Amino acid sequence: MAYDLFVAVCKPLHYMAIMNPQLCLGLVSLAWGCGVANSLIMSPMTLWLPRCGYQKVDHFLCEMPALIRMACVNTAAVEGIAFILAIGIVPSPLVFILISYGYIVRAVLPRKKAFATCSSHLAVVGFFFGTIIFIYMRPKSYRSVAHDKVVSAFYTIFTPVLNPLIYSVRNKEVKGAFRKWLEKYFQ
């Protein structure tokens, strides 16, 4: 999305030539390929860890850190591999998005309407990547089951729910309805 918006805003006359079906397929394949490769590496490693006795997953979902925490052996190697993979998978799209938006902001700063479109997308990106980085790239000494539960709920439930709301705030009708609602209930 960030690259598509970058091309649309910064190179509008070349959009159709740059954003051709082959490039779109390549970008989608890269994103899906990285996710599948990560899953093919980490899922078996996590599931093959020995568990001592009957244990219940103390989490909302069977997330990798919660499953690793249940192992009854030293998990430093698995956690190290997970961290190395997370360095490649999490920050690289974020850096790509931020670089794209740097160019976009520079191009649209004088036009406030275009900047509003970018800012809502950046809010969603920041919210999503912030919670992901908090969960997967934090040292073990800072881990807390309670915090992990809350933060994972944010990126699995609240971000997808807030996505349409954040994008619709730009809509004048939605803004007007929200203003009326605020005036009605908070006067």
C-alpha positions in Angstrom: 0.0 0.0 0.0 2.8 2.4 0.9 4.6 1.9 -2.4 1.3 2.1 -4.4 0.5 5.4 -2.6 4.1 6.7 -3.2 3.8 6.0 -6.9 0.3 7.5 -7.1 1.3 10.7 -5.3 5.0 11.2 -6.4 4.8 9.8 -9.9 1.2 10.0 -11.0 1.9 10.2 -14.7 4.0 7.0 -14.6 1.6 5.1 -12.3 0.2 2.6 -14.8 3.7 1.9 -16.2 5.2 1.3 -12.7 2.4 -0.5 -10.9 2.0 -3.2 -13.6 0.5 -6.6 -12.8 4.0 -8.2 -12.6 5.2 -5.8 -10.0 2.0 -6.2 -7.9 2.3 -10.0 -8.1 6.0 -9.7 -7.1 5.2 -7.5 -4.1 2.4 -9.8 -3.0 4.5 -12.9 -3.5 7.3 -11.3 -1.5 5.0 -10.5 1.4 3.3 -13.9 1.4 6.6 -15.8 0.8 8.3 -14.1 3.9 5.3 -15.0 6.1 5.1 -18.6 4.9 8.9 -19.1 5.2 8.9 -17.7 8.7 6.0 -20.1 9.6 7.7 -23.1 8.0 10.8 -22.4 10.2 9.3 -21.3 13.5 6.2 -23.5 13.7 8.0 -26.8 13.8 10.7 -25.5 16.1 8.1 -24.2 18.5 5.8 -27.3 18.4 8.7 -29.7 18.8 9.8 -28.2 22.1 9.1 -30.7 24.9 6.4 -29.8 27.3 6.4 -31.3 30.8 3.1 -32.6 31.8 -0.3 -31.1 31.1 -0.2 -27.4 30.5 -2.8 -24.8 29.5 -1.8 -22.0 27.2 -2.1 -18.8 29.3 -3.0 -16.6 26.4 -5.9 -15.6 24.2 -4.5 -17.5 21.2 -1.7 -20.0 20.6 0.9 -17.4 19.8 4.6 -18.4 19.5 5.9 -16.7 22.6 3.2 -18.3 24.8 4.0 -21.7 23.4 7.8 -21.3 23.8 7.2 -20.2 27.4 5.5 -23.6 28.1 8.7 -25.6 27.2 10.5 -27.3 30.0 13.9 -27.0 28.3 16.3 -24.1 27.7 14.7 -22.2 24.8 17.5 -19.7 24.2 18.3 -21.0 20.7 14.7 -21.0 19.6 14.2 -17.5 21.0 17.4 -16.4 19.3 16.2 -17.7 15.9 12.8 -16.1 16.4 14.5 -12.8 17.2 16.7 -13.0 14.1 13.8 -13.8 11.9 11.7 -11.0 13.5 14.5 -8.5 12.7 14.1 -9.4 9.0 10.3 -9.6 8.9 9.1 -6.8 11.1 11.4 -3.8 10.7 12.1 -4.2 7.0 8.5 -3.5 5.8 8.2 -0.8 8.5 11.4 0.9 7.1 10.1 0.5 3.6 6.8 2.1 4.6 8.5 5.0 6.4 10.8 5.7 3.5 7.9 5.8 1.1 5.9 8.1 3.4 8.9 10.3 3.8 8.8 11.0 0.1 5.0 11.3 0.1 5.1 13.8 3.0 7.7 15.9 1.3 5.5 15.9 -1.9 2.1 16.5 -0.3 2.9 18.7 2.7 1.6 21.8 1.0 -1.7 20.0 0.1 -3.4 19.3 3.4 -6.1 16.9 2.0 -3.6 14.5 0.6 -1.6 14.7 3.8 -4.7 13.7 5.8 -5.0 10.5 3.7 -1.4 9.6 4.5 -1.7 10.4 8.2 -4.6 8.0 8.7 -2.6 5.2 7.0 0.5 6.0 9.1 -1.6 5.9 12.3 -2.8 2.3 11.4 0.8 1.3 10.4 2.2 2.7 13.6 -0.4 1.1 15.8 0.1 -2.3 14.2 3.9 -2.4 14.0 4.3 -0.8 17.4 2.4 -3.7 19.0 4.1 -6.3 16.9 7.6 -5.0 17.8 6.6 -4.9 21.5 5.6 -8.6 21.4 8.3 -10.1 19.2 11.4 -8.0 19.6 11.5 -7.4 23.3 14.1 -9.2 25.6 12.8 -12.1 27.6 13.6 -10.3 30.9 10.9 -7.7 30.0 8.2 -10.3 29.1 4.9 -10.4 31.1 2.0 -12.7 30.3 -0.5 -10.1 31.2 1.1 -7.5 28.9 1.5 -10.0 26.1 -2.2 -10.8 26.3 -3.3 -7.2 26.1 -0.9 -6.2 23.4 -1.8 -9.3 21.2 -5.4 -8.4 21.6 -4.6 -4.9 20.2 -2.9 -6.2 17.0 -5.3 -9.1 16.4 -8.6 -7.5 17.3 -8.5 -3.8 17.8 -6.3 -2.9 14.8 -8.6 -4.6 12.3 -11.7 -3.1 14.0 -10.2 0.4 14.2 -9.0 0.3 10.6 -12.3 1.2 9.0 -13.0 3.8 11.7 -9.6 5.5 11.2 -10.0 5.6 7.4 -13.6 6.8 7.7 -12.7 9.8 9.9 -11.7 11.6 6.7 -15.3 11.3 5.5 -17.2 14.6 6.1 -20.5 12.8 6.9 -18.8 10.6 9.5 -17.1 13.6 11.0 -20.4 15.4 11.2 -22.2 12.4 12.8 -19.4 12.0 15.3 -19.5 15.7 16.2 -23.3 15.5 16.8 -22.9 12.3 18.9 -20.2 14.1 21.0 -22.4 17.2 21.5 -25.5 15.0 22.4 -23.7 12.9 25.0 -21.0 15.2 26.4 -22.7 18.5 26.9 
